[in-house]
Amino acid sequence: MSPAPPTETRLPRRSFGVIFCVSIATALGNTGMQSVLPAIGRQIGFPDFLVAAIFSLSALLWAFSSPYWAARSDRSGRKPMMILGLGGFMVSMICCGFVVAVGVRHMAAPILIFVLFLLSRALFGLFGSASNPATQAYVAERTDREERTGAMAGLAGAFGLGTIIGPAVAPVFVLPVVGLAGPMFAFAVIAAVMIYVVLRYLPEGPVTAPRREPEAELEPGERRKGLIRDPRLTPFLIYGFLIASAQTAQGQTLGFLIIDKLHLPPMQAQGYTAVAMMAGAIAGLLAQWGLIRMFRMAPRDLLRWGVALAALANLIVAFAPNYSGVVLGYALSSLGYGFCRPGFTAGASLAVGQSEQARAAGAIAAVNGVNVVVAPLFVLLYGAWRPAPFLLNTLILTALLAYALFNGVLSRAGAEPTTEEEAARSSLERNQEGVSV
């Protein structure tokens, strides 16, 4: 039997189910750890901004390594990169668990614990980043253009489901023997199970050279731009970086805000933080699994509605008088981000040809990772004036709404081109005309 053409759907339900579970495993581990970090930091004695900075080195490594692993998946296959990513995630969680266990018992100086924690988390940024672009490319190259927005929304929904499960189960694993390190050991076990599931149940055919689309001829001595500077993708990368920065900053400050609003010790406030994060995750799932499909929203619609909702919600959080107001604002902002993420992910995928899916996924994964570097700055702002990070988010998101409305690429995201042939021809015409964004 000859292989299916590139535009034909080749994504069985079981395969998507495995990909879905890979995304859940990574998301629940990361958000579960994020939900306990404020309690860990204050119990060990870290300044609040250092708690946020634990993710910084990992984020930088993620940004630089994601495009490499994406390109590697073109040669070695998507499945091996997923396994490598899950393995990096598992080892990182084990190392973080041991560091936290030592830190909460005050067996070493806080600054040494911080450095070891930073390096342990960096393993995830270096190797765990291999799975994200591989899963996105696996789905993109096995769905046609009409199905891709829904498929990407479903994949984003897996992340949303993981953000519900992670904070919900993290307190369960805070056990007497291991304490706050327990969730990290539990997430490592989940990653090990997922490695087996991918090895056993995810099919992948032989790796073939990617099909090339028509390319514009270059002048002598001229070099072709990489995808990150490609005018088809640059607006999506700018949009994605700022959205991810706003969402990460809000998530990083949430735990501290709840502790301070309730005037409770960190361990007692942990359950309230988990409830707020679950409310946000449920709202995100409502967007990705319900509203997007119900209203058949195109990427350009998602880009606009998402930032508008998130901007309003950050304003609510900034001046929330109590815990309930914080939860309401966080849930509404998560609903907005739930629109934004599949909007720019699917929009970027639809903007490039079939042979460029892995590299586009790597570029999107890179901007999703590097945004964490700015989170400590938002936490410092929070320390100076509690509403400050949320008001800054409101300004950023309002500017992004204008960008989504008036930028030519974003304003027609997902609407054109409508076929792979048109995508290739449109790209060729843009290069020939020297159009830039």
Stockholm file with secondary structure:
# STOCKHOLM 1.0

chainA/1-437         MSPAPPTETRLPRRSFGVIFCVSIATALGNTGMQSVLPAIGRQIGFPDFLVAAIFSLSALLWAFSSPYWAARSDRSGRKPMMILGLGGFMVSMICCGFVVAVGVRHMAAPILIFVLFLLSRALFGLFGSASNPATQAYVAERTDREERTGAMAGLAGAFGLGTIIGPAVAPVFVLPVVGLAGPMFAFAVIAAVMIYVVLRYLPEGPVTAPRREPEAELEPGERRKGLIRDPRLTPFLIYGFLIASAQTAQGQTLGFLIIDKLHLPPMQAQGYTAVAMMAGAIAGLLAQWGLIRMFRMAPRDLLRWGVALAALANLIVAFAPNYSGVVLGYALSSLGYGFCRPGFTAGASLAVGQSEQARAAGAIAAVNGVNVVVAPLFVLLYGAWRPAPFLLNTLILTALLAYALFNGVLSRAGAEPTTEEEAARSSLERNQEGVSV
#=GR chainA/1-437 SS CCCCCTTSCCCCHHHHHHHHHHHHHHHHHHHHHHHHHHHHHHHHTCCHHHHHHTTHHHHHHHHHHHHHHHHHHHHHCHHHHHHHHHHHHHHHHHHHHHHHHHHHTTCSCHHHHHHHHHHHHHHHHHHGGGHHHHHHHHHHTTSCHHHHHHHHHHHHHHHHHHHHHHHHHGGGGCBTTTBTTHHHHHHHHHHHHHHHHHHHHCCCCCCCCCCCCCCCCCCTTCCCCCGGGCTTTHHHHHHHHHHHHHHHHHHHHHHHHHHHHHTCCHHHHHHHHHHHHHHHHHHHHIIIIIIHHHTTCCHHHHHHHHHHHHHHHHHHHHTCCSHHHHHHHHHHHHHHHHHHHHHHHHHHHHHSCGGGHHHHHHHHHHHHHHGGGGHHHHHHHHHHCTTHHHHHHHHHHHHHHHHHHHCHHHHTTTTSCCSHHHHHHHHHHHHHHTCCC
#=GC SS_cons         CCCCCTTSCCCCHHHHHHHHHHHHHHHHHHHHHHHHHHHHHHHHTCCHHHHHHTTHHHHHHHHHHHHHHHHHHHHHCHHHHHHHHHHHHHHHHHHHHHHHHHHHTTCSCHHHHHHHHHHHHHHHHHHGGGHHHHHHHHHHTTSCHHHHHHHHHHHHHHHHHHHHHHHHHGGGGCBTTTBTTHHHHHHHHHHHHHHHHHHHHCCCCCCCCCCCCCCCCCCTTCCCCCGGGCTTTHHHHHHHHHHHHHHHHHHHHHHHHHHHHHTCCHHHHHHHHHHHHHHHHHHHHIIIIIIHHHTTCCHHHHHHHHHHHHHHHHHHHHTCCSHHHHHHHHHHHHHHHHHHHHHHHHHHHHHSCGGGHHHHHHHHHHHHHHGGGGHHHHHHHHHHCTTHHHHHHHHHHHHHHHHHHHCHHHHTTTTSCCSHHHHHHHHHHHHHHTCCC
//
